[in-house]
Amino acid sequence: MSAPGTHGPDKAGLAIAAGLAVLAGVIFWQTRAMPVAAQYARVG
């Protein structure tokens, strides 16, 4: 962790990286899980 009082790019970078990771996870989930769920719905 950075020392108190310092405003380094670490927290902003982590926040941006976390946001991108969540966005990528959502996109991955929608592109991978939704067609599979649709297939199961058609079969079932």
Stockholm file with secondary structure:
# STOCKHOLM 1.0

chainA/1-44         MSAPGTHGPDKAGLAIAAGLAVLAGVIFWQTRAMPVAAQYARVG
#=GR chainA/1-44 SS CCCTTCCCHHHHHHHHHHHHHHHHHHHHHHHHHHHHHHHHHHHC
#=GC SS_cons        CCCTTCCCHHHHHHHHHHHHHHHHHHHHHHHHHHHHHHHHHHHC
//
